Amino acid sequence: MARKAIRIAVTGQACLHGEIAWADAGVQDVRASLSAADAALVNLEATVAVGGAWPTKTRTLHITDPAALVSLRQLGFDVLGLANNHAFDLGPPGIAETLRTAAHAGLQTTGAGSDIRQAETPAIIKSPQGRIAVIALDTGPQPEIVYAA
């Protein structure tokens, strides 16, 4: 018996500063396309705002709120890649809040964490066609403080 092909939707970056505008043209088409995939991955080019965090840069911060991550899940994404130059915009508290918020929204994450083990752990998507492992990497260069190791 021939196995059916696995369909994976890989997109670029999501640089959201809030919830997706559901009435915008094309949003429902994107949602239908992502929902048809066995797994859908997006690179979250932002960090979730949290009290007590501090900016790690002097310009170009991408800060978002929990509603943005919920709307990414509602759009059809399964996994957030977090290995990028904006994941650390609010330091360790921002990483921790982004991980908590993603889990609460039903999204898996890969590419960032409180330590190297968590950061390098792949997200595993179970589909009718088999398991799909997703990893996210940042090839830098970044300041040493941003790396989980």
N, C-alpha and C positions, 0 to 999 in steps of 0.2 A: 504494500500500500504506500503510495507516494505521500510524503508529508507536504502540507501546505506551507507556503513561504511565510516567514515572519516579516511583518510590516513594522518598521521602526521609523518614527517621525523625529528627525533631528533638526532643531532650529538654531538660530543664532542667539543673540542675547535678548533678554527681557530687561529693559531698563524702565521699570514701572515705579512711579512715585505714589501710586494709589491704585484703587480698583479699576479694572478694565471697564471702558465705556461700552456697555453691551449694545447700544443702539448704533454704534459706528458701523459704517459700511464695511462689509467683508468679515466682521467678527464671527458671525454665525457660520460662514463658509470655512473659516479656520477651525472653528469648534467641530464641525462635521468631519473635517479631514483628520484632525487629531484623534477624535473618537474612533475613527476607523482603523487606527494603528494599534498594534499589539503593545507598543510602548512609545511614549512621547517624552522627549528630553528637551529642556531649555536651560540655557546658562543664565542664572539670575545675576544680573550686573547691578546689584544693590545689596544693602543690608537693612534689616528691620530695625527701626528706631526703638531705643530702650533707654529708660532713665538711668543715670549714672555712667553712661558711656561717654567717651570723649572722641572727637575727630582725630584721626591719625594723619590727616593731610591738611594743607592750608587752602586747597581749592578743589573743585570738581568732586564733591561728595555725592553719592547716589544713595539716598536714604528713602526707605519705603515704609509702608505700614502693613499690619497683618491682613487687611482686606485685599491687598495686591496678591498675596500668596494664595488666599482662598480663591480669588478669581482665576489665577493660573490653573489651579486644580479643576475648577468648574469649566475652564476652557478645554480641558482634556489632557493636561500634562500629568505625568506620573513621577518624573524625576527632575530635581533641580541640581544642576552642576553649580558648585560654589567656588571652584578654583579660578579666581580672577582677581583683577586689581581693585575691585570695589567691595569684595566680600569682607575686607578688613577695615572699611571706612570708619567704623565705630569701635575698633579694637576687639579684644576678647569678649566683652559684654555683647557687642553686636553680633558676633559669630554665634554665641550661645543663644541669643534671642531669635536669630534667624533659624537655627536648627529646631528650637522649640516650636516656633510658629509654623514651620514647614511640616513638622510631625503632626501638629494639631490640625493642619489643613488637609492631611492625608497624602502629603508629598514625601517621597523619599529624597534623600540628599546624598551627594558624594563630592569629594574634593576639598572639604574643610571639616574641622573638628577641634576638639579640645586637646587632642594629641595626634601624633602621626598615625596611629592605628585607626582611629576614627576617620581621619581625613582620607586615608587610602582605601577604606572599605568600600567595595562597590555596592551600588544599589542593585537589588535583584528584583526583576519583574517576572512574575509567573504568568505565562500566556498559555493558551491551549496548544500552541506549537512548541513550547519548551520554555526554559528559563533564559532570561536575557540579563547579562551583567553589564552595568554601566559604570564607567569611571570618569572622573574629570581631573585634568591636570592644568597647572599654570606653569608655563615654561619661563616665566620671569623676564627680566630680572625684577625682583621686588626687594624692599628692605628686609633684612634678616628677621625682624620681629614678626612679619606676617606668616612665616612658615611654621606649620604645626610641629616640626622637628626642632 
